[in-house]
């Protein structure tokens, strides 16, 4: 009987140490390097992220086949609209967000499970590393992995694999919590949706 009780306590102690999914800040801004291996391109962009209102604004430098373009893209998932402004030509396109495209989670996916803890940097030297928790989620035809700081749950890296969109990899840096510019999600005045 005593052995069974000790075994239950030991199992409880081990299970109690497995981190549960944390909640990344719902609103933040920062920088992102996004690589889409399927489309063979890389973006370096400023990112405004608002999970609460399901909005994303990116200011991107896109390199595709050694050609550089600069874009502002505002995605308003509640309205199912995307505004894409080519900053060089000032041409703006307003399109519908595909009905099956869900809001992209940065950090920890809502259905994620804990995978492991990593130390980025030099763990033998004080102040020269950060702890990162890795979580993953698997949905129908889609797989997500998110790396977040511990503590804080600040996004560090995301991997997204889907049959429709292929393999995307994002790294985040210079993140600040909150949105500093209240007009970040207001489409430019020259972006008008086509008449219905």
N, C-alpha and C positions, 0 to 999 in steps of 0.2 A: 504494500500500500504506500509506504514511504517513497519507494522508487517511482511509482506512478505519479505521485504528487510532485516530486522533484523534476521528472520528465516534463510534466505539464508546465511548471514554472519556467524551465529552460526554453521550451518551445515558445511560450508567451514572451519571454525576454528577447528572443531572436526575432520573432514576428513584429514586436513592438518597435524594433530598431529600423525596419524598412520604411523609408520615407514615403509619405503619401503625396500624391500630386499637389503641388503648390499652385497658387493663383498668381500669375504674372500681372503686373500693373495693367489695368484696362486701357489707360491712355498714356502714351509716351511719344517721344520723338527721338530720332537719332540718325545714324548712318547705317547703310546696308550695302554689302557687296553680294549680289545675287547672280548665280551661275545657273543657266538652264542648259544642261548637257544635251538634251534632246534637240533643242533649237540651235545649239552651238553659239550661244552668245553670253556676254557678261554685262551686267549693269552695275554701276556705282551710283548710289542714289541717297538722297535725303528722304527720310520716311517719317510721316506723321501717322500714328496708329491710334484708332479710337474703336476699341472693341465694344464699348458701351452702346454707341450709336451705329456700329457696323460701318465705319468709314475709314478709307485709306487714301492718303495723298502722297505721291512720290514725285520727286524732282530728280530725273534720271539722266545720266550720261550713258548711252547705249553704244556699244561697239559691236558691229556685225560685219563680218568679212572686211575688216580694216576700214570701215566707214563709221564715223562718229556722228551721232545725232543727240539732241537734247530735248527731253520731253517732260511736261507736267502731266500727271495722270491723277485724276480724282475719281475714286470708285465709291459710290454711295449705294451700299447693298440694300438698304431699306427701300430705296427708290428704284433699285435695279438699273441704275444708269452709270455709265462711265464716260468721263470727259477726258479726251486726250489732245493736248496742245503741243504741237511741234514748235519749240521756242525759236528755232532758226527761221522757219517760214511763216510763223504765226497762224498756221492752218489748224483748225480745231475740229475734231470729230466727236460727235455725241452718239454713243451706241448703247444698246441694252446689254446688261450683264446677263450672260446665259443663265436660264432658269435653274439648271442643275449645278451651277457653280456656287459653292458655299463660301462663306466668309473665311478667309485664310487666317488660321490661328498662328500667332507668333508666341514662342515659348512653349508652354505645356498645353497640349490638346485636352479638351474636357474629358475624354474617355481614356486618358493615358494611364499607363502602369509604369512603375519604377523599374529601371534597368540596372543602373550602376552609379557610382560616384567617381569622378575623375578629379585630378589636380592638374590645372594648367599652369605651366611655368616651372619654377624650381622649388619644390616643396622643402628642400633642405635649408632654404634661406628665408628668414622672416620677411614678410611683406612682398615676396617675389612670386607669389602664386595666388590663384583663386580656386575655390572648390566649386565644382560643377556637378549638378545632378542631371542624369539622363533619363528621359521618359519617352515612351513610344506608345502609339495607338495604331490599330489596324481596323479600317472600315472596309466596306465592300469596294474592292478595286482601288483602294488608296492606303498608303502607309505613311505615317508621320513619325519623326523623331525630333525631339526638342531638347537642347542643352540649355540649362538656366543656372544662374549663380546661386550659391547656397552660402549664406542666407540671401534673401532678397527676391529670388525667383525672376531675375532680370534676364531676358532672352540673350543668348550668346550665339547659338547656331540652330538652324532648322534644316531638316531634310524632308522632302515631300516627294513621294513616288506614286504616280497614278497612271492608269492605262491611257487616259485621255490627254494628260499634260506632260507625261514623261517624268524625268528626274530633275528636281530643282534643289539647289543648295544655297542657303543664305547665311551670312555672318553679320552680326550686329556689333556696333561699337558707338562710343560717345552718346549713350542713351541718357536722356533726362526724363524724369517722370512728369506727366502733364503735357498739355499742348500750349506752347507759348504764344502762338498766333491764333486768335479766335476766328480769323477769316481763312484759316488753312483749308477748310473744306468747302469754300464758296467758289463755284466755277468762275473762270475768267469771263468778263463781260462779252467777249467775242465768241464765246461758246454757247451757241443757241441750239436747242434740240430741233430736229427737222419737224415741220408741221405734221400734225397727226391726220 
